[in-house]
Amino acid sequence: MFVDMQLSEHKRRVTIRVCASAGAALFAIALAGCAPAMAPVQLPSSRAQLKLCNVAPAFPPNNLASNPNYREFSVDAIDPTGAPIGNLTQSDFVATEDGRSIPITYFHMEQGRPPVSVGILVDKSASMVTKLPMVSASVDALLSKLDRCDEVFLFAFGIDPILVEDFTTDHLLVSERLKFVGAGGQTPFYDGVQQGIMRLDTSHYPDRVLIIYTDDLTSLDNASKRASRADIVSAAVNSRGRFFVIGVGKPDATNFPVALSVGPWTLGAAPNGVNADGLKGLATDLGGQFFLIAGEPDDTAQKVAVRQRNSSVYSASPPRYSPLAADPGRVEQLASSVAAQIDRHYTIGITQSGKPAASAGQIIINMANRPSVRTVVRPIALKRPTP
């Protein structure tokens, strides 16, 4: 008997694999027990529909249309609980350019919103194996709150990334196809997010949202070959999209699970952890919002296999753990909060003094006398009428 203990440099997970060799049969079983993860599940062919709605171009108010220094911004005001604040007025906001106060020349509280393009990115690395049911429940709840005109694509990133469903307005199909996604392998996180941003930039609507589901057990990324953290932050800033990072898992769970399987019995911890603090920092770097889905093992559900933690002596079967399940009320609350922030709440226009918009200074729009309220500010690409 031999014991091979490996400590992954990036995820720092300890895996103990025990294999036995007692004749040719047992040796073959041992090799099978230490085999790599199975290939991704093959997705069925898509039957998606894309029924887009016409979007009227956004024009500035008539008295400002001819001024090249006029700029507009979509602004959300978020309270400390993460909920958007409604019924604000122009006097509730202040605008500055390079630290100097500038007047707000246009203000409008939106009663609705134009259609949006939504990209959903799902981490399918091995540590997500017990968490994918929670992701599926969250996506179902969120899609039910989108407008029928909103287009959605679903991308699962990992060693073998999959465009699970390209842009479609068939939201039910997106939910169905997510259930075919399995977990395994390492986490090329930065590569996956970069690919997601690039796909979002090909959307049919100018308003864009990217929602990222991941767990970030320790170092977030352990396999990217093309992109770095700086690359995705730069891409996020240039994309003009809105970003939501959703952490999935138990914040109090161990990040260093050790599992030992002997025949049908498994001892040890499942990969249920999530690095909420690290993901919150990432969301801040992307200029986005962080949410957490925390769940508990559902012992009534069918268990899921974790091949990467197989340490079988007498069986090639990997350990099996109960999938995580979140409280339905909390899943619904998260979906409602994300959906509410997708809505455009306020349009604020400012006129820069003496500078063309192309050489704009640093524009900041905050709440007046309410430091606990966070503002999310996104520039609006204006279609100015031709003379």
SULMOWO-V950456 format. One record per backbone hydrogen bond with DSSP energy under -1.0 kcal/mol. CO is the residue of the C=O (numbers start at 1). NH is the residue of the N-H. E is the energy in kcal/mol with one decimal. If there is no record, write none. Layout:
co: {CO;CO}
nh: {NH;NH}
e: {E;E}
//
This chain:
co: {2;4;6;8;13;15;17;19;23;24;25;26;27;28;29;30;32;49;58;61;61;64;67;68;69;71;72;73;74;75;76;77;78;79;83;89;90;92;94;95;96;97;100;106;108;116;117;118;119;120;121;122;124;125;126;128;128;130;131;132;133;134;135;136;137;138;139;140;142;143;147;151;152;153;154;155;156;157;162;162;165;168;169;170;171;172;173;174;177;178;185;187;187;188;189;190;191;192;193;194;195;196;197;199;200;207;208;209;210;211;212;213;214;215;219;228;229;230;231;232;233;234;235;242;243;244;245;246;247;250;258;260;262;265;267;270;272;274;275;276;277;278;279;280;281;282;283;284;289;291;293;296;298;304;306;307;319;321;323;325;327;328;329;330;331;332;333;334;335;336;337;338;339;345;346;347;348;349;349;350;356;357;362;364;366;370;374;376;378}
nh: {19;17;15;12;8;6;4;2;27;28;29;30;31;32;33;34;35;169;383;64;65;67;70;357;352;350;380;348;378;346;376;85;374;82;79;92;93;368;366;102;364;100;97;349;347;151;209;153;211;155;213;157;184;128;129;131;132;324;135;136;137;138;139;140;141;142;143;144;145;146;150;118;168;120;165;122;162;124;156;164;154;152;171;174;175;176;177;178;180;181;126;189;222;192;193;194;195;196;197;198;199;200;201;202;203;117;242;119;244;121;246;123;248;275;221;232;233;234;235;236;237;238;239;210;289;212;291;214;293;253;269;267;265;262;260;272;250;276;279;280;281;282;283;284;285;286;288;287;245;247;249;325;301;321;309;310;306;304;298;296;331;332;333;334;335;336;337;338;339;340;341;342;343;110;75;108;73;105;106;71;359;360;98;96;94;373;78;76;74}
e: {-1.0;-1.2;-1.4;-1.6;-1.2;-1.2;-1.5;-1.1;-2.1;-2.0;-2.1;-2.3;-2.1;-2.1;-2.3;-1.3;-1.4;-2.2;-2.6;-2.0;-1.1;-1.6;-1.6;-1.0;-2.3;-2.5;-2.4;-2.6;-2.5;-1.1;-2.3;-2.7;-2.7;-2.4;-3.0;-1.7;-1.8;-2.9;-2.3;-2.4;-2.6;-2.0;-3.0;-2.9;-3.1;-1.5;-2.6;-2.1;-3.1;-2.8;-3.0;-2.0;-2.3;-2.0;-1.7;-1.4;-1.5;-3.4;-1.9;-2.8;-2.1;-2.3;-2.8;-2.4;-2.0;-2.4;-2.9;-1.5;-1.7;-1.2;-1.5;-2.9;-1.7;-2.7;-2.0;-2.5;-2.8;-2.5;-2.9;-1.5;-2.8;-2.6;-1.4;-1.3;-1.7;-2.1;-2.5;-1.6;-1.4;-1.7;-2.5;-2.2;-2.2;-2.3;-2.7;-2.3;-2.2;-2.1;-2.5;-2.3;-2.1;-2.4;-1.9;-1.6;-1.8;-2.7;-2.2;-3.0;-2.5;-3.2;-3.5;-2.3;-1.9;-2.2;-2.7;-1.9;-2.2;-2.3;-2.5;-2.3;-2.1;-2.2;-1.3;-3.1;-2.1;-3.0;-2.4;-2.0;-3.1;-1.7;-1.2;-3.1;-2.0;-2.3;-3.3;-2.3;-3.1;-1.3;-2.0;-2.1;-1.9;-1.7;-2.5;-1.9;-2.1;-2.0;-3.3;-1.3;-2.6;-2.8;-2.5;-2.4;-1.4;-2.6;-1.3;-2.1;-2.8;-3.0;-3.1;-2.3;-2.1;-2.4;-2.0;-2.4;-2.3;-2.4;-2.2;-2.6;-2.6;-2.3;-1.8;-1.4;-1.1;-2.1;-2.8;-2.1;-2.4;-1.9;-1.6;-2.7;-1.5;-1.4;-2.5;-2.5;-2.6;-1.8;-3.7;-2.2;-3.3}
//
